[in-house]
Amino acid sequence: MNNINESMLRDIHLAFIKMHILYHASKEEVFGIGLIEELGRHGYKLSPGTLYPTLAKMQEAGLLTCECRTVRHKQRKYYKITHAGLELLDEVKVKLKELYDEVVKGK
């Protein structure tokens, strides 16, 4: 694959990853390693160097809140979805359904 295609694929994957993060954060608090494992079950191979800046940007955008806690003598950041994050997730669900219906079902 050429660099343009690799870059575009990465952008699309990152968008899907963000939707996964919002979805899981809407169900319960999430944390980095837990998200890496969950996303791995969906075929995404994320490094902390990719995930944590993504979480920070989502927090800066007001989509997530973050709370630091000590777990087994280590700091762990827990993320929860905000009201704005829930609104975006609801909006994206509609768009995802439209896209699925068109691309996968051919409607």
N, C-alpha and C positions, 0 to 999 in steps of 0.2 A: 504494500500500500504506500502511496506517496504521502509526503508530509501534510498536504492539505487535507486528504482523507483522514489521516490519523488524528489531526487536530480537530476536525469536525466530529469524528467518532468520540473523541475524548469529551468534547463539549456536550454531546448528546448523552453520553453515559453520566456525566456530572449532573445533568438536569434530572435524569432518572434517580440518581443517588440522592439528590436533594428531596425529591418527592418521597422516596423511601424514608428519609430522615424525618420529614414532616409527619408522615403517616405514623411511624413508630412512636414519635414524640407525642402524638395525639392520643396514643393508647396508654403510655406510661413514660416515666422518666427514662432517658437513655444516657449512655456514656460511651466514650470512644471505642474501647476494645469490644464492648458488646455490639456496637454498631458495625465494626469491622467484621465480626463473626457473622452477624445477621446478613450483612450485605454479601459476604462470602457465600452464604447459602443460595444467593441469587446469581452467583457467578461473577460478582465484582471483586477484583483483587485490589483492595485499598491499603495504602500505607498510612501510618499516622501523619506523615508529612503532607498527605493530600486531604485526609479527613479533618484534622484539627483546624487548618485554615478555612475549610468549608464551613465548619461549625461556627467559627469565629465570625465569618462574613454573614452567616444567617442570623447570628445573635446581633451583630451591628445593624442589620436590616430590620430588626425588631420582630423576627419570626420565631426566635427561641429566647428563653431566659436560661441563665446558667447559675448553678449553685455549687460551690466547692465544698467537698466533705473529705474527711480522712477515713480511708478504708485500708485496713491492714498496714497502718503506719505510712500510707502514701496518700497524696492528694488526688482526688478523682473529681472531675467536673461532671455534674449531672445536668442534662438539658431537658426543658419542658417547652412545649409549644405555647405560643402567646395567642391572644385573640386574633391578631393580624395574621399569624401563621395558620390558624384554623380557617380564616376567611380565604386565604390563598389556597389552602389545601382543597376546600370545597369548590373553588373556582376551577382549579386544575383537574379535579375529578370529572367535572362536566366536559372539559376539553379532552381528557384522556378517553372518556367513553366515546366521544365523537370520533376521535382519531382511531380508536380500536374498531368501531363500527365501520369506518371507511376503509382503513388499511387491511385489517384482518378479515372482517366479514364481507367486505366489498359492497357495502350498502351506500 
